[in-house]
Amino acid sequence: MPPWIRRSLHTNKGFSKVQGLVNNLHLHTVCEEAKCPNRHECWSSGTATVMILGDTCTRSCRFCSVPSGRPAELDVLEPRRVAAAAREMALKHIVITSVNRDDQLDGGAGIFGETIEAVKEAVPGITVEVLTPDFEGREASMETLLTSAPHVFSHNIETVRELQAEIRPQANFGRSLWTLRYASEWEPGLEVKSGMMLGLGETRDQILSTLDDLLEAGVRMLTMGQYLRPTKEHEPVHRFVPPEEFAELEEKARSMGFDAVASGPFVRSSYKADALYAEMLEARRGGRSDAAS
C-alpha cells in the first residue's frame, strides 16, 4: 500500500463507550461489518453508523465484506434499540443504513421508517440521514421511507456505469439513478447524497460522466473515497488514487454544481456526515443550490 493509505489507530474512552453500547443493545454497525478504516476515529468521537435489518445481505457485491446469504427474520424491536443508542450517545446527527433485504416485499422500508420516527421521538432536534438500498425500484417502499421525513437521503452509485455489472451484479445503474431522482423530487428541503469508490478500474472520463448523471438525478451531496479490498475473495484494487487527485476531483465536482463534497482516500459514505450536512445547509443559505439547479 502507498504511504498515504497507512494510518495510526487511536482510541479513547469514547471508543469504549460506543463499543459497549453497540454490544449491549445488540446493534449492528456498518463500521464493523464493512471493515471501515475510520471506525476508531468515529467511535472515539462518539459516533457510529447503525446498520439495521440484520447483518446478512441478500446481494453479493464484489466490493463489500458484509456477509451475504439468507437473512434472519426482521427484528421488530430494532427501531427502539437504535433510538436508545442515539439518546445514550447524545447524537445531533445519526446515519442509519442497512443490508439489502430483497426477501421482503417492501425491502425493509417499513423498519427503516419506524426507526427514523423512533429516533426523532427519542432525541428531539436530531437530524437523521439514511443510506438505503434501491428497494428494487419499488415506489411504494420509497414512499414508506420518505414519509418518515429523514433530513438526508443517501443511496450510493458506488462505481461508474461501465463497471456496475461486474462490481454490483444484482444492482442496476439506472435503478440507482431512479432511486436518487425519486428522493430529489419528493419535497423541498430533503437533501440527496451519493457516493463513489475509486480505484476499481474506472477512467477519469467515466468518473465525470457519472457525476453528470448524479447531478441530473438531483444529487447535491457527494462523497468519493478509495476502494480497499476487504478480503482476497473480493475485487482487487486496480489503482491507489493519490490524495492530490482526490482534491482535484473535489474541486471539479464543486465547479460542476455539487454543493457539499468530501473526497479523499479515507472518505466513506457516512464519514463526518454531520459536517457534510452542515456544509449543504450553508450552501442553501448562500443560494448555491438554487444556482446549481
C-alpha positions as protocol buffer text, in pm:
chain_id: "A"
residue {
  index: 1
  type: MET
  ca { x: 0 y: 0 z: 0 }
}
residue {
  index: 2
  type: PRO
  ca { x: 121 y: 356 z: -66 }
}
residue {
  index: 3
  type: PRO
  ca { x: 218 y: 566 z: 238 }
}
residue {
  index: 4
  type: TRP
  ca { x: -98 y: 779 z: 227 }
}
residue {
  index: 5
  type: ILE
  ca { x: -314 y: 473 z: 294 }
}
residue {
  index: 6
  type: ARG
  ca { x: -138 y: 386 z: 620 }
}
residue {
  index: 7
  type: ARG
  ca { x: -266 y: 547 z: 937 }
}
residue {
  index: 8
  type: SER
  ca { x: -229 y: 510 z: 1313 }
}
residue {
  index: 9
  type: LEU
  ca { x: -518 y: 381 z: 1521 }
}
residue {
  index: 10
  type: HIS
  ca { x: -602 y: 575 z: 1836 }
}
residue {
  index: 11
  type: THR
  ca { x: -884 y: 512 z: 2079 }
}
residue {
  index: 12
  type: ASN
  ca { x: -1011 y: 680 z: 2394 }
}
residue {
  index: 13
  type: LYS
  ca { x: -1298 y: 644 z: 2640 }
}
residue {
  index: 14
  type: GLY
  ca { x: -1541 y: 742 z: 2369 }
}
residue {
  index: 15
  type: PHE
  ca { x: -1443 y: 437 z: 2166 }
}
residue {
  index: 16
  type: SER
  ca { x: -1509 y: 202 z: 2457 }
}
residue {
  index: 17
  type: LYS
  ca { x: -1841 y: 368 z: 2532 }
}
residue {
  index: 18
  type: VAL
  ca { x: -1968 y: 330 z: 2176 }
}
residue {
  index: 19
  type: GLN
  ca { x: -1841 y: -27 z: 2153 }
}
residue {
  index: 20
  type: GLY
  ca { x: -2012 y: -119 z: 2481 }
}
residue {
  index: 21
  type: LEU
  ca { x: -2337 y: 46 z: 2381 }
}
residue {
  index: 22
  type: VAL
  ca { x: -2344 y: -127 z: 2043 }
}
residue {
  index: 23
  type: ASN
  ca { x: -2280 y: -463 z: 2207 }
}
residue {
  index: 24
  type: ASN
  ca { x: -2527 y: -416 z: 2492 }
}
residue {
  index: 25
  type: LEU
  ca { x: -2810 y: -311 z: 2260 }
}
residue {
  index: 26
  type: HIS
  ca { x: -2730 y: -588 z: 2011 }
}
residue {
  index: 27
  type: LEU
  ca { x: -2689 y: -343 z: 1725 }
}
residue {
  index: 28
  type: HIS
  ca { x: -2501 y: -392 z: 1401 }
}
residue {
  index: 29
  type: THR
  ca { x: -2282 y: -119 z: 1258 }
}
residue {
  index: 30
  type: VAL
  ca { x: -2152 y: -75 z: 907 }
}
residue {
  index: 31
  type: CYS
  ca { x: -1832 y: 39 z: 1079 }
}
residue {
  index: 32
  type: GLU
  ca { x: -1763 y: -320 z: 1183 }
}
residue {
  index: 33
  type: GLU
  ca { x: -1938 y: -517 z: 911 }
}
residue {
  index: 34
  type: ALA
  ca { x: -1775 y: -325 z: 627 }
}
residue {
  index: 35
  type: LYS
  ca { x: -1436 y: -308 z: 798 }
}
residue {
  index: 36
  type: CYS
  ca { x: -1435 y: 72 z: 775 }
}
residue {
  index: 37
  type: PRO
  ca { x: -1086 y: 224 z: 819 }
}
residue {
  index: 38
  type: ASN
  ca { x: -1236 y: 519 z: 1010 }
}
residue {
  index: 39
  type: ARG
  ca { x: -1401 y: 313 z: 1284 }
}
residue {
  index: 40
  type: HIS
  ca { x: -1153 y: 404 z: 1557 }
}
residue {
  index: 41
  type: GLU
  ca { x: -1173 y: 775 z: 1477 }
}
residue {
  index: 42
  type: CYS
  ca { x: -1553 y: 786 z: 1460 }
}
residue {
  index: 43
  type: TRP
  ca { x: -1617 y: 570 z: 1765 }
}
residue {
  index: 44
  type: SER
  ca { x: -1363 y: 770 z: 1966 }
}
residue {
  index: 45
  type: SER
  ca { x: -1561 y: 1085 z: 1880 }
}
residue {
  index: 46
  type: GLY
  ca { x: -1884 y: 919 z: 1996 }
}
residue {
  index: 47
  type: THR
  ca { x: -2047 y: 843 z: 1660 }
}
residue {
  index: 48
  type: ALA
  ca { x: -2130 y: 526 z: 1471 }
}
residue {
  index: 49
  type: THR
  ca { x: -2328 y: 435 z: 1161 }
}
residue {
  index: 50
  type: VAL
  ca { x: -2603 y: 195 z: 1261 }
}
residue {
  index: 51
  type: MET
  ca { x: -2688 y: -89 z: 1023 }
}
residue {
  index: 52
  type: ILE
  ca { x: -3044 y: -218 z: 1051 }
}
residue {
  index: 53
  type: LEU
  ca { x: -3237 y: -514 z: 902 }
}
residue {
  index: 54
  type: GLY
  ca { x: -2981 y: -766 z: 1025 }
}
residue {
  index: 55
  type: ASP
  ca { x: -2623 y: -845 z: 933 }
}
residue {
  index: 56
  type: THR
  ca { x: -2676 y: -1068 z: 629 }
}
residue {
  index: 57
  type: CYS
  ca { x: -2731 y: -921 z: 283 }
}
residue {
  index: 58
  type: THR
  ca { x: -2933 y: -1080 z: 4 }
}
residue {
  index: 59
  type: ARG
  ca { x: -2684 y: -945 z: -251 }
}
residue {
  index: 60
  type: SER
  ca { x: -2318 y: -1021 z: -309 }
}
residue {
  index: 61
  type: CYS
  ca { x: -2139 y: -712 z: -436 }
}
residue {
  index: 62
  type: ARG
  ca { x: -1774 y: -759 z: -528 }
}
residue {
  index: 63
  type: PHE
  ca { x: -1653 y: -478 z: -302 }
}
residue {
  index: 64
  type: CYS
  ca { x: -1847 y: -544 z: 18 }
}
residue {
  index: 65
  type: SER
  ca { x: -1745 y: -751 z: 321 }
}
residue {
  index: 66
  type: VAL
  ca { x: -2094 y: -774 z: 470 }
}
residue {
  index: 67
  type: PRO
  ca { x: -2191 y: -1145 z: 467 }
}
residue {
  index: 68
  type: SER
  ca { x: -2439 y: -1247 z: 200 }
}
residue {
  index: 69
  type: GLY
  ca { x: -2693 y: -1527 z: 221 }
}
residue {
  index: 70
  type: ARG
  ca { x: -3036 y: -1594 z: 364 }
}
residue {
  index: 71
  type: PRO
  ca { x: -3114 y: -1335 z: 634 }
}
residue {
  index: 72
  type: ALA
  ca { x: -3294 y: -1399 z: 961 }
}
residue {
  index: 73
  type: GLU
  ca { x: -3644 y: -1268 z: 1029 }
}
residue {
  index: 74
  type: LEU
  ca { x: -3677 y: -894 z: 1076 }
}
residue {
  index: 75
  type: ASP
  ca { x: -3634 y: -769 z: 1432 }
}
residue {
  index: 76
  type: VAL
  ca { x: -3938 y: -553 z: 1509 }
}
residue {
  index: 77
  type: LEU
  ca { x: -3772 y: -416 z: 1826 }
}
residue {
  index: 78
  type: GLU
  ca { x: -3471 y: -286 z: 1638 }
}
residue {
  index: 79
  type: PRO
  ca { x: -3608 y: 70 z: 1592 }
}
residue {
  index: 80
  type: ARG
  ca { x: -3637 y: 112 z: 1970 }
}
residue {
  index: 81
  type: ARG
  ca { x: -3280 y: -6 z: 2027 }
}
residue {
  index: 82
  type: VAL
  ca { x: -3144 y: 231 z: 1764 }
}
residue {
  index: 83
  type: ALA
  ca { x: -3337 y: 516 z: 1927 }
}
residue {
  index: 84
  type: ALA
  ca { x: -3197 y: 420 z: 2267 }
}
residue {
  index: 85
  type: ALA
  ca { x: -2843 y: 428 z: 2128 }
}
residue {
  index: 86
  type: ALA
  ca { x: -2897 y: 771 z: 1970 }
}
residue {
  index: 87
  type: ARG
  ca { x: -3028 y: 903 z: 2303 }
}
residue {
  index: 88
  type: GLU
  ca { x: -2745 y: 745 z: 2504 }
}
residue {
  index: 89
  type: MET
  ca { x: -2477 y: 886 z: 2273 }
}
residue {
  index: 90
  type: ALA
  ca { x: -2650 y: 1228 z: 2275 }
}
residue {
  index: 91
  type: LEU
  ca { x: -2627 y: 1240 z: 1898 }
}
residue {
  index: 92
  type: LYS
  ca { x: -2713 y: 1550 z: 1699 }
}
residue {
  index: 93
  type: HIS
  ca { x: -2687 y: 1368 z: 1366 }
}
residue {
  index: 94
  type: ILE
  ca { x: -2731 y: 996 z: 1302 }
}
residue {
  index: 95
  type: VAL
  ca { x: -2666 y: 784 z: 994 }
}
residue {
  index: 96
  type: ILE
  ca { x: -2884 y: 475 z: 953 }
}
residue {
  index: 97
  type: THR
  ca { x: -2800 y: 224 z: 681 }
}
residue {
  index: 98
  type: SER
  ca { x: -2894 y: -136 z: 611 }
}
residue {
  index: 99
  type: VAL
  ca { x: -2823 y: -455 z: 426 }
}
residue {
  index: 100
  type: ASN
  ca { x: -3031 y: -534 z: 120 }
}
residue {
  index: 101
  type: ARG
  ca { x: -3345 y: -728 z: 209 }
}
residue {
  index: 102
  type: ASP
  ca { x: -3476 y: -840 z: -128 }
}
residue {
  index: 103
  type: ASP
  ca { x: -3651 y: -1124 z: 58 }
}
residue {
  index: 104
  type: GLN
  ca { x: -3902 y: -873 z: 198 }
}
residue {
  index: 105
  type: LEU
  ca { x: -4193 y: -736 z: -5 }
}
residue {
  index: 106
  type: ASP
  ca { x: -4105 y: -380 z: 96 }
}
residue {
  index: 107
  type: GLY
  ca { x: -3728 y: -436 z: 108 }
}
residue {
  index: 108
  type: GLY
  ca { x: -3731 y: -343 z: 476 }
}
residue {
  index: 109
  type: ALA
  ca { x: -3865 y: 8 z: 416 }
}
residue {
  index: 110
  type: GLY
  ca { x: -4119 y: -31 z: 697 }
}
residue {
  index: 111
  type: ILE
  ca { x: -3848 y: -91 z: 958 }
}
residue {
  index: 112
  type: PHE
  ca { x: -3649 y: 197 z: 811 }
}
residue {
  index: 113
  type: GLY
  ca { x: -3948 y: 428 z: 856 }
}
residue {
  index: 114
  type: GLU
  ca { x: -4016 y: 309 z: 1212 }
}
residue {
  index: 115
  type: THR
  ca { x: -3650 y: 360 z: 1302 }
}
residue {
  index: 116
  type: ILE
  ca { x: -3649 y: 717 z: 1170 }
}
residue {
  index: 117
  type: GLU
  ca { x: -3961 y: 800 z: 1368 }
}
residue {
  index: 118
  type: ALA
  ca { x: -3835 y: 632 z: 1687 }
}
residue {
  index: 119
  type: VAL
  ca { x: -3504 y: 820 z: 1673 }
}
residue {
  index: 120
  type: LYS
  ca { x: -3669 y: 1158 z: 1619 }
}
residue {
  index: 121
  type: GLU
  ca { x: -3907 y: 1092 z: 1909 }
}
residue {
  index: 122
  type: ALA
  ca { x: -3624 y: 983 z: 2142 }
}
residue {
  index: 123
  type: VAL
  ca { x: -3389 y: 1270 z: 2053 }
}
residue {
  index: 124
  type: PRO
  ca { x: -3581 y: 1589 z: 1969 }
}
residue {
  index: 125
  type: GLY
  ca { x: -3393 y: 1805 z: 1721 }
}
residue {
  index: 126
  type: ILE
  ca { x: -3170 y: 1529 z: 1587 }
}
residue {
  index: 127
  type: THR
  ca { x: -3106 y: 1520 z: 1213 }
}
residue {
  index: 128
  type: VAL
  ca { x: -3148 y: 1180 z: 1051 }
}
residue {
  index: 129
  type: GLU
  ca { x: -2954 y: 1060 z: 748 }
}
residue {
  index: 130
  type: VAL
  ca { x: -3042 y: 732 z: 580 }
}
residue {
  index: 131
  type: LEU
  ca { x: -2820 y: 534 z: 345 }
}
residue {
  index: 132
  type: THR
  ca { x: -3056 y: 295 z: 170 }
}
residue {
  index: 133
  type: PRO
  ca { x: -3071 y: 12 z: -82 }
}
residue {
  index: 134
  type: ASP
  ca { x: -3257 y: 66 z: -409 }
}
residue {
  index: 135
  type: PHE
  ca { x: -3559 y: -136 z: -284 }
}
residue {
  index: 136
  type: GLU
  ca { x: -3559 y: -300 z: -627 }
}
residue {
  index: 137
  type: GLY
  ca { x: -3717 y: 15 z: -768 }
}
residue {
  index: 138
  type: ARG
  ca { x: -4038 y: -17 z: -564 }
}
residue {
  index: 139
  type: GLU
  ca { x: -4211 y: 319 z: -549 }
}
residue {
  index: 140
  type: ALA
  ca { x: -4426 y: 211 z: -253 }
}
residue {
  index: 141
  type: SER
  ca { x: -4113 y: 130 z: -49 }
}
residue {
  index: 142
  type: MET
  ca { x: -3959 y: 467 z: -126 }
}
residue {
  index: 143
  type: GLU
  ca { x: -4281 y: 639 z: -25 }
}
residue {
  index: 144
  type: THR
  ca { x: -4292 y: 445 z: 303 }
}
residue {
  index: 145
  type: LEU
  ca { x: -3942 y: 554 z: 394 }
}
residue {
  index: 146
  type: LEU
  ca { x: -3964 y: 914 z: 278 }
}
residue {
  index: 147
  type: THR
  ca { x: -4295 y: 973 z: 454 }
}
residue {
  index: 148
  type: SER
  ca { x: -4100 y: 933 z: 780 }
}
residue {
  index: 149
  type: ALA
  ca { x: -3912 y: 1250 z: 681 }
}
residue {
  index: 150
  type: PRO
  ca { x: -3538 y: 1189 z: 705 }
}
residue {
  index: 151
  type: HIS
  ca { x: -3326 y: 1500 z: 660 }
}
residue {
  index: 152
  type: VAL
  ca { x: -3076 y: 1338 z: 422 }
}
residue {
  index: 153
  type: PHE
  ca { x: -3150 y: 1058 z: 179 }
}
residue {
  index: 154
  type: SER
  ca { x: -2842 y: 877 z: 53 }
}
residue {
  index: 155
  type: HIS
  ca { x: -2801 y: 594 z: -193 }
}
residue {
  index: 156
  type: ASN
  ca { x: -2458 y: 509 z: -328 }
}
residue {
  index: 157
  type: ILE
  ca { x: -2396 y: 476 z: -700 }
}
residue {
  index: 158
  type: GLU
  ca { x: -2069 y: 305 z: -589 }
}
residue {
  index: 159
  type: THR
  ca { x: -1892 y: 297 z: -926 }
}
residue {
  index: 160
  type: VAL
  ca { x: -1919 y: 408 z: -1287 }
}
residue {
  index: 161
  type: ARG
  ca { x: -2180 y: 275 z: -1528 }
}
residue {
  index: 162
  type: GLU
  ca { x: -1927 y: 61 z: -1716 }
}
residue {
  index: 163
  type: LEU
  ca { x: -1830 y: -139 z: -1405 }
}
residue {
  index: 164
  type: GLN
  ca { x: -2174 y: -187 z: -1248 }
}
residue {
  index: 165
  type: ALA
  ca { x: -2240 y: -538 z: -1385 }
}
residue {
  index: 166
  type: GLU
  ca { x: -1905 y: -663 z: -1259 }
}
residue {
  index: 167
  type: ILE
  ca { x: -1895 y: -487 z: -922 }
}
residue {
  index: 168
  type: ARG
  ca { x: -2268 y: -481 z: -834 }
}
residue {
  index: 169
  type: PRO
  ca { x: -2412 y: -779 z: -1025 }
}
residue {
  index: 170
  type: GLN
  ca { x: -2753 y: -766 z: -854 }
}
residue {
  index: 171
  type: ALA
  ca { x: -2788 y: -389 z: -879 }
}
residue {
  index: 172
  type: ASN
  ca { x: -2850 y: -161 z: -1173 }
}
residue {
  index: 173
  type: PHE
  ca { x: -2704 y: 179 z: -1259 }
}
residue {
  index: 174
  type: GLY
  ca { x: -3031 y: 311 z: -1400 }
}
residue {
  index: 175
  type: ARG
  ca { x: -3227 y: 189 z: -1099 }
}
residue {
  index: 176
  type: SER
  ca { x: -2988 y: 362 z: -863 }
}
residue {
  index: 177
  type: LEU
  ca { x: -3032 y: 686 z: -1054 }
}
residue {
  index: 178
  type: TRP
  ca { x: -3411 y: 638 z: -1039 }
}
residue {
  index: 179
  type: THR
  ca { x: -3386 y: 593 z: -660 }
}
residue {
  index: 180
  type: LEU
  ca { x: -3193 y: 916 z: -621 }
}
residue {
  index: 181
  type: ARG
  ca { x: -3419 y: 1108 z: -858 }
}
residue {
  index: 182
  type: TYR
  ca { x: -3732 y: 988 z: -677 }
}
residue {
  index: 183
  type: ALA
  ca { x: -3592 y: 1121 z: -348 }
}
residue {
  index: 184
  type: SER
  ca { x: -3480 y: 1451 z: -502 }
}
residue {
  index: 185
  type: GLU
  ca { x: -3832 y: 1512 z: -630 }
}
residue {
  index: 186
  type: TRP
  ca { x: -4001 y: 1414 z: -305 }
}
residue {
  index: 187
  type: GLU
  ca { x: -4014 y: 1753 z: -131 }
}
residue {
  index: 188
  type: PRO
  ca { x: -3803 y: 2068 z: -95 }
}
residue {
  index: 189
  type: GLY
  ca { x: -3557 y: 2052 z: 192 }
}
residue {
  index: 190
  type: LEU
  ca { x: -3472 y: 1683 z: 163 }
}
residue {
  index: 191
  type: GLU
  ca { x: -3103 y: 1665 z: 82 }
}
residue {
  index: 192
  type: VAL
  ca { x: -2993 y: 1390 z: -156 }
}
residue {
  index: 193
  type: LYS
  ca { x: -2648 y: 1233 z: -136 }
}
residue {
  index: 194
  type: SER
  ca { x: -2450 y: 965 z: -316 }
}
residue {
  index: 195
  type: GLY
  ca { x: -2102 y: 817 z: -301 }
}
residue {
  index: 196
  type: MET
  ca { x: -1841 y: 657 z: -525 }
}
residue {
  index: 197
  type: MET
  ca { x: -1541 y: 432 z: -470 }
}
residue {
  index: 198
  type: LEU
  ca { x: -1235 y: 498 z: -685 }
}
residue {
  index: 199
  type: GLY
  ca { x: -963 y: 255 z: -775 }
}
residue {
  index: 200
  type: LEU
  ca { x: -1181 y: -16 z: -932 }
}
residue {
  index: 201
  type: GLY
  ca { x: -1055 y: 41 z: -1285 }
}
residue {
  index: 202
  type: GLU
  ca { x: -1262 y: 343 z: -1383 }
}
residue {
  index: 203
  type: THR
  ca { x: -1129 y: 622 z: -1606 }
}
residue {
  index: 204
  type: ARG
  ca { x: -1145 y: 994 z: -1537 }
}
residue {
  index: 205
  type: ASP
  ca { x: -1394 y: 1046 z: -1819 }
}
residue {
  index: 206
  type: GLN
  ca { x: -1616 y: 774 z: -1671 }
}
residue {
  index: 207
  type: ILE
  ca { x: -1600 y: 942 z: -1328 }
}
residue {
  index: 208
  type: LEU
  ca { x: -1702 y: 1278 z: -1472 }
}
residue {
  index: 209
  type: SER
  ca { x: -1983 y: 1118 z: -1673 }
}
residue {
  index: 210
  type: THR
  ca { x: -2112 y: 955 z: -1354 }
}
residue {
  index: 211
  type: LEU
  ca { x: -2102 y: 1291 z: -1175 }
}
residue {
  index: 212
  type: ASP
  ca { x: -2309 y: 1438 z: -1457 }
}
residue {
  index: 213
  type: ASP
  ca { x: -2563 y: 1158 z: -1415 }
}
residue {
  index: 214
  type: LEU
  ca { x: -2582 y: 1216 z: -1039 }
}
residue {
  index: 215
  type: LEU
  ca { x: -2635 y: 1589 z: -1085 }
}
residue {
  index: 216
  type: GLU
  ca { x: -2912 y: 1524 z: -1336 }
}
residue {
  index: 217
  type: ALA
  ca { x: -3076 y: 1293 z: -1080 }
}
residue {
  index: 218
  type: GLY
  ca { x: -3083 y: 1576 z: -824 }
}
residue {
  index: 219
  type: VAL
  ca { x: -2784 y: 1478 z: -610 }
}
residue {
  index: 220
  type: ARG
  ca { x: -2604 y: 1773 z: -449 }
}
residue {
  index: 221
  type: MET
  ca { x: -2405 y: 1597 z: -175 }
}
residue {
  index: 222
  type: LEU
  ca { x: -2118 y: 1373 z: -284 }
}
residue {
  index: 223
  type: THR
  ca { x: -1851 y: 1151 z: -131 }
}
residue {
  index: 224
  type: MET
  ca { x: -1555 y: 995 z: -313 }
}
residue {
  index: 225
  type: GLY
  ca { x: -1311 y: 756 z: -146 }
}
residue {
  index: 226
  type: GLN
  ca { x: -1050 y: 491 z: -217 }
}
residue {
  index: 227
  type: TYR
  ca { x: -1172 y: 134 z: -263 }
}
residue {
  index: 228
  type: LEU
  ca { x: -988 y: -102 z: -27 }
}
residue {
  index: 229
  type: ARG
  ca { x: -1013 y: -476 z: -80 }
}
residue {
  index: 230
  type: PRO
  ca { x: -1166 y: -631 z: 236 }
}
residue {
  index: 231
  type: THR
  ca { x: -1051 y: -991 z: 164 }
}
residue {
  index: 232
  type: LYS
  ca { x: -870 y: -1185 z: -108 }
}
residue {
  index: 233
  type: GLU
  ca { x: -1208 y: -1309 z: -233 }
}
residue {
  index: 234
  type: HIS
  ca { x: -1316 y: -955 z: -325 }
}
residue {
  index: 235
  type: GLU
  ca { x: -1233 y: -739 z: -625 }
}
residue {
  index: 236
  type: PRO
  ca { x: -864 y: -640 z: -627 }
}
residue {
  index: 237
  type: VAL
  ca { x: -762 y: -275 z: -601 }
}
residue {
  index: 238
  type: HIS
  ca { x: -679 y: -165 z: -954 }
}
residue {
  index: 239
  type: ARG
  ca { x: -519 y: 164 z: -851 }
}
residue {
  index: 240
  type: PHE
  ca { x: -446 y: 367 z: -541 }
}
residue {
  index: 241
  type: VAL
  ca { x: -561 y: 719 z: -618 }
}
residue {
  index: 242
  type: PRO
  ca { x: -323 y: 982 z: -474 }
}
residue {
  index: 243
  type: PRO
  ca { x: -460 y: 1248 z: -237 }
}
residue {
  index: 244
  type: GLU
  ca { x: -391 y: 1530 z: -482 }
}
residue {
  index: 245
  type: GLU
  ca { x: -610 y: 1361 z: -741 }
}
residue {
  index: 246
  type: PHE
  ca { x: -893 y: 1331 z: -488 }
}
residue {
  index: 247
  type: ALA
  ca { x: -850 y: 1702 z: -412 }
}
residue {
  index: 248
  type: GLU
  ca { x: -865 y: 1790 z: -783 }
}
residue {
  index: 249
  type: LEU
  ca { x: -1179 y: 1579 z: -829 }
}
residue {
  index: 250
  type: GLU
  ca { x: -1341 y: 1753 z: -532 }
}
residue {
  index: 251
  type: GLU
  ca { x: -1271 y: 2092 z: -689 }
}
residue {
  index: 252
  type: LYS
  ca { x: -1407 y: 1969 z: -1021 }
}
residue {
  index: 253
  type: ALA
  ca { x: -1725 y: 1832 z: -859 }
}
residue {
  index: 254
  type: ARG
  ca { x: -1790 y: 2166 z: -691 }
}
residue {
  index: 255
  type: SER
  ca { x: -1741 y: 2351 z: -1019 }
}
residue {
  index: 256
  type: MET
  ca { x: -1994 y: 2115 z: -1181 }
}
residue {
  index: 257
  type: GLY
  ca { x: -2265 y: 2201 z: -928 }
}
residue {
  index: 258
  type: PHE
  ca { x: -2227 y: 1981 z: -621 }
}
residue {
  index: 259
  type: ASP
  ca { x: -2273 y: 2188 z: -304 }
}
residue {
  index: 260
  type: ALA
  ca { x: -2118 y: 1959 z: -43 }
}
residue {
  index: 261
  type: VAL
  ca { x: -1828 y: 1729 z: -135 }
}
residue {
  index: 262
  type: ALA
  ca { x: -1596 y: 1507 z: 65 }
}
residue {
  index: 263
  type: SER
  ca { x: -1319 y: 1349 z: -142 }
}
residue {
  index: 264
  type: GLY
  ca { x: -1011 y: 1168 z: -14 }
}
residue {
  index: 265
  type: PRO
  ca { x: -854 y: 825 z: 32 }
}
residue {
  index: 266
  type: PHE
  ca { x: -1030 y: 754 z: 363 }
}
residue {
  index: 267
  type: VAL
  ca { x: -1362 y: 919 z: 284 }
}
residue {
  index: 268
  type: ARG
  ca { x: -1660 y: 687 z: 322 }
}
residue {
  index: 269
  type: SER
  ca { x: -2033 y: 750 z: 274 }
}
residue {
  index: 270
  type: SER
  ca { x: -2102 y: 839 z: 636 }
}
residue {
  index: 271
  type: TYR
  ca { x: -1760 y: 978 z: 733 }
}
residue {
  index: 272
  type: LYS
  ca { x: -1812 y: 1311 z: 911 }
}
residue {
  index: 273
  type: ALA
  ca { x: -2165 y: 1309 z: 774 }
}
residue {
  index: 274
  type: ASP
  ca { x: -2273 y: 1583 z: 1014 }
}
residue {
  index: 275
  type: ALA
  ca { x: -2009 y: 1820 z: 876 }
}
residue {
  index: 276
  type: LEU
  ca { x: -2110 y: 1750 z: 517 }
}
residue {
  index: 277
  type: TYR
  ca { x: -2475 y: 1813 z: 605 }
}
residue {
  index: 278
  type: ALA
  ca { x: -2379 y: 2142 z: 771 }
}
residue {
  index: 279
  type: GLU
  ca { x: -2191 y: 2238 z: 453 }
}
residue {
  index: 280
  type: MET
  ca { x: -2501 y: 2159 z: 248 }
}
residue {
  index: 281
  type: LEU
  ca { x: -2719 y: 2377 z: 470 }
}
residue {
  index: 282
  type: GLU
  ca { x: -2469 y: 2662 z: 442 }
}
residue {
  index: 283
  type: ALA
  ca { x: -2477 y: 2627 z: 64 }
}
residue {
  index: 284
  type: ARG
  ca { x: -2856 y: 2653 z: 67 }
}
residue {
  index: 285
  type: ARG
  ca { x: -2840 y: 2964 z: 279 }
}
residue {
  index: 286
  type: GLY
  ca { x: -2593 y: 3111 z: 32 }
}
residue {
  index: 287
  type: GLY
  ca { x: -2816 y: 3027 z: -263 }
}
residue {
  index: 288
  type: ARG
  ca { x: -2570 y: 2791 z: -434 }
}
residue {
  index: 289
  type: SER
  ca { x: -2818 y: 2505 z: -466 }
}
residue {
  index: 290
  type: ASP
  ca { x: -3070 y: 2723 z: -646 }
}
residue {
  index: 291
  type: ALA
  ca { x: -2799 y: 2839 z: -884 }
}
residue {
  index: 292
  type: ALA
  ca { x: -2686 y: 2480 z: -949 }
}
residue {
  index: 293
  type: SER
  ca { x: -3043 y: 2372 z: -1022 }
}
